[in-house]
Amino acid sequence: MLYVVPTPIGNLEDVTARALRVLRASAAVFCEDTRRTRALMSHFGLSVPLERYDEGDARSVERVLERLRRGQDVSLVSDGGAPGVSDPGRRVVAAARREGLPVSSLPGSSAVAAAVAGSGLPGDSFVFLGFLPRASAKRRRALEEAKALGRTIAVYESPFRVLELLEDAEAALGPRAQCVIARELSKVHEEWLRGDISSVRAALAARTELLGEFVILFHPDSEPPNA
């Protein structure tokens, strides 16, 4: 069985009892970064062989499949959150599915789910775009297409491009569209900002330094339904 195991996005207390049980019972844990995963495993007293999983290397995918063909239980983790959701993992899961090998995906930490739930924006239906393209024109096009659906829009962004993203969002969605920023979710310096895009962008632009991981949510309406 291939277990897709979400791991904490910051606070280690967010790991589930089931995730720990599955990791402990695995013949191997395939991970994005062995150093990050080793720290997690050590914290919980787990000693299971770690192997690096490289999404872009077919040999890495094959190593996972070989273990599954032998009937072994292995786990797949990323540095934090759910593998395959803007993190490495999709290719090996797809390959296992094609071969009819068993796959089980555990529920658990997800930055986008936590951000939508805590944003106050409509979450009954939302559009998750992950990391948008680096080119401004492509970012604006993606946001304009999502705007047409009239739903909450969720994206991930680094601190180095967050202001550029907000500038493109203001152009694509309008300055009065709603915006919520969740920064450093579950960590010591967790922060939430809410307002229209223009005011949120101005607040961030006034800072001398931007740090941390960002989940950014938009709603094209100035006052979303059920606000």
C-alpha positions as CSV (number, residue, x, y, z in Angstrom):
1,M,0.0,0.0,0.0
2,L,1.2,3.5,-0.8
3,Y,0.1,5.9,2.0
4,V,-0.1,9.6,1.1
5,V,0.5,11.2,4.5
6,P,0.0,14.9,5.2
7,T,2.5,16.3,7.7
8,P,2.3,19.5,9.8
9,I,2.7,22.8,7.9
10,G,4.3,24.3,11.0
11,N,3.0,23.2,14.4
12,L,4.0,19.6,15.1
13,E,1.0,19.1,17.3
14,D,-1.1,19.0,14.1
15,V,0.1,15.6,13.1
16,T,-2.6,12.9,13.5
17,A,-2.4,9.7,15.5
18,R,-3.2,7.8,12.4
19,A,-0.3,9.5,10.4
20,L,2.1,8.5,13.1
21,R,0.9,4.9,13.2
22,V,1.2,4.6,9.4
23,L,4.7,6.1,9.3
24,R,5.8,3.8,12.1
25,A,4.6,0.7,10.3
26,S,6.0,1.7,6.9
27,A,8.9,-0.2,5.3
28,A,10.2,3.1,4.0
29,V,9.1,6.8,4.0
30,F,9.7,8.6,0.7
31,C,10.1,12.3,1.3
32,E,10.8,15.6,-0.4
33,D,13.7,16.5,1.9
34,T,15.3,13.8,4.1
35,R,16.6,16.4,6.5
36,R,13.2,17.9,7.1
37,T,11.5,14.6,7.4
38,R,14.2,13.2,9.7
39,A,13.6,16.0,12.1
40,L,9.9,15.2,12.2
41,M,10.5,11.5,12.6
42,S,13.0,12.1,15.4
43,H,10.6,14.4,17.3
44,F,8.1,11.5,17.5
45,G,10.7,8.8,18.1
46,L,10.1,7.1,14.7
47,S,13.0,5.2,13.1
48,V,12.0,4.2,9.6
49,P,14.3,4.2,6.6
50,L,14.0,7.5,4.6
51,E,14.4,7.8,0.9
52,R,14.3,11.0,-1.1
53,Y,11.4,11.2,-3.6
54,D,12.2,13.4,-6.7
55,E,9.1,14.2,-8.7
56,G,11.1,14.9,-11.8
57,D,13.1,11.7,-11.7
58,A,11.5,8.6,-13.3
59,R,13.9,6.4,-11.3
60,S,12.6,7.8,-8.1
61,V,9.1,7.0,-9.1
62,E,10.1,3.5,-10.0
63,R,11.8,2.9,-6.7
64,V,8.4,3.5,-5.0
65,L,6.6,1.3,-7.4
66,E,9.0,-1.6,-7.0
67,R,8.3,-1.7,-3.2
68,L,4.6,-1.6,-3.9
69,R,4.9,-4.5,-6.3
70,R,6.6,-6.5,-3.6
71,G,3.6,-5.9,-1.3
72,Q,5.4,-3.5,1.0
73,D,3.6,-0.6,2.8
74,V,5.4,2.7,2.1
75,S,4.5,6.3,2.9
76,L,4.9,9.4,0.9
77,V,5.3,12.8,2.6
78,S,6.3,16.3,1.6
79,D,8.0,19.0,3.7
80,G,4.6,20.0,5.1
81,G,1.0,19.6,4.0
82,A,-0.5,17.1,1.6
83,P,1.7,15.5,-1.1
84,G,0.3,16.2,-4.5
85,V,-1.4,19.4,-3.5
86,S,1.2,22.0,-4.7
87,D,3.8,19.6,-3.4
88,P,5.6,16.6,-5.0
89,G,3.6,13.4,-5.2
90,R,1.2,13.4,-8.1
91,R,3.3,11.4,-10.5
92,V,3.9,8.4,-8.3
93,V,0.3,8.3,-7.2
94,A,-0.8,8.4,-10.8
95,A,1.7,5.7,-11.7
96,A,0.5,3.5,-8.9
97,R,-3.1,4.0,-9.9
98,R,-2.3,3.0,-13.5
99,E,-0.8,-0.2,-12.4
100,G,-3.7,-1.0,-10.0
101,L,-1.4,-0.8,-7.0
102,P,-3.2,0.2,-3.8
103,V,-3.1,3.8,-2.6
104,S,-4.6,5.3,0.5
105,S,-4.7,9.1,1.1
106,L,-4.8,10.2,4.7
107,P,-6.6,13.4,5.8
108,G,-4.6,16.0,7.6
109,S,-2.8,19.3,7.4
110,S,-3.6,21.5,4.4
111,A,-2.7,25.1,4.2
112,V,-5.4,25.9,1.7
113,A,-8.1,24.3,3.8
114,A,-7.0,26.0,6.9
115,A,-6.9,29.4,5.2
116,V,-10.3,29.1,3.6
117,A,-11.9,28.0,6.9
118,G,-10.4,30.9,8.8
119,S,-10.9,33.6,6.1
120,G,-14.5,34.3,6.5
121,L,-14.9,34.2,2.8
122,P,-17.4,31.7,1.2
123,G,-15.9,28.2,1.4
124,D,-18.8,26.0,0.2
125,S,-17.1,26.2,-3.2
126,F,-13.7,27.7,-4.0
127,V,-11.1,27.7,-6.8
128,F,-7.6,26.6,-5.7
129,L,-4.9,27.7,-8.2
130,G,-1.8,26.7,-6.2
131,F,1.3,28.7,-7.2
132,L,0.5,30.9,-10.2
133,P,2.9,31.4,-13.1
134,R,5.7,33.8,-12.6
135,A,4.8,35.8,-15.7
136,S,2.5,38.7,-14.9
137,A,0.4,38.3,-18.0
138,K,-0.2,34.6,-17.2
139,R,-1.1,35.4,-13.6
140,R,-3.6,38.0,-14.6
141,R,-5.2,35.6,-17.2
142,A,-5.5,32.8,-14.6
143,L,-7.2,35.2,-12.1
144,E,-9.5,36.6,-14.7
145,E,-10.6,33.1,-15.7
146,A,-11.2,32.2,-12.1
147,K,-13.1,35.5,-11.5
148,A,-15.8,34.4,-14.0
149,L,-16.8,31.6,-11.7
150,G,-17.8,34.0,-8.9
151,R,-16.1,31.9,-6.2
152,T,-13.5,32.4,-3.6
153,I,-10.0,32.0,-5.1
154,A,-7.1,30.6,-3.2
155,V,-3.4,30.8,-4.2
156,Y,0.0,30.1,-2.6
157,E,2.8,32.7,-3.0
158,S,6.3,33.3,-1.6
159,P,7.2,36.6,0.2
160,F,9.4,37.6,-2.8
161,R,6.5,37.8,-5.2
162,V,3.5,38.5,-3.0
163,L,3.3,42.2,-3.9
164,E,3.6,41.5,-7.6
165,L,0.7,39.0,-7.3
166,L,-1.5,41.5,-5.4
167,E,-0.8,44.1,-8.1
168,D,-1.9,41.6,-10.8
169,A,-4.9,40.6,-8.7
170,E,-6.0,44.2,-8.3
171,A,-5.8,44.6,-12.1
172,A,-7.6,41.3,-12.8
173,L,-10.3,41.3,-10.1
174,G,-10.6,45.0,-9.3
175,P,-9.3,47.1,-6.3
176,R,-12.5,46.5,-4.3
177,A,-12.4,42.7,-4.5
178,Q,-12.1,41.1,-1.1
179,C,-8.7,39.8,0.0
180,V,-7.5,37.7,2.9
181,I,-3.9,36.9,3.6
182,A,-2.9,34.0,5.9
183,R,0.8,34.2,6.7
184,E,2.8,31.5,8.5
185,L,-0.2,29.4,9.3
186,S,0.0,27.3,12.5
187,K,3.4,28.8,13.3
188,V,4.5,31.2,16.1
189,H,4.1,34.3,13.9
190,E,0.8,33.4,12.3
191,E,-0.9,36.5,10.9
192,W,-4.2,37.3,9.1
193,L,-5.0,40.4,7.1
194,R,-8.4,41.2,5.6
195,G,-9.7,44.0,3.5
196,D,-10.0,44.9,-0.2
197,I,-7.1,44.1,-2.4
198,S,-5.9,47.7,-2.6
199,S,-5.8,48.2,1.2
200,V,-4.1,44.8,1.8
201,R,-1.5,45.5,-0.8
202,A,-0.8,48.9,0.7
203,A,-0.4,47.4,4.2
204,L,2.2,44.9,3.0
205,A,4.0,47.4,0.8
206,A,4.5,49.6,3.8
207,R,6.6,46.9,5.6
208,T,10.4,46.9,5.4
209,E,10.5,43.2,5.1
210,L,8.1,40.4,4.1
211,L,8.8,36.9,5.5
212,G,7.0,33.6,5.7
213,E,4.7,31.5,3.5
214,F,1.5,33.1,2.2
215,V,-1.9,31.7,1.4
216,I,-3.9,34.5,-0.4
217,L,-7.6,34.4,-0.9
218,F,-9.7,36.6,-3.1
219,H,-13.4,37.0,-3.7
220,P,-14.4,39.1,-6.8
221,D,-17.4,40.6,-4.9
222,S,-16.8,43.6,-2.7
223,E,-19.1,42.0,-0.2
224,P,-19.3,38.3,-0.7
225,P,-22.5,36.4,-0.2
226,N,-23.2,35.4,3.4
227,A,-20.6,37.9,4.7
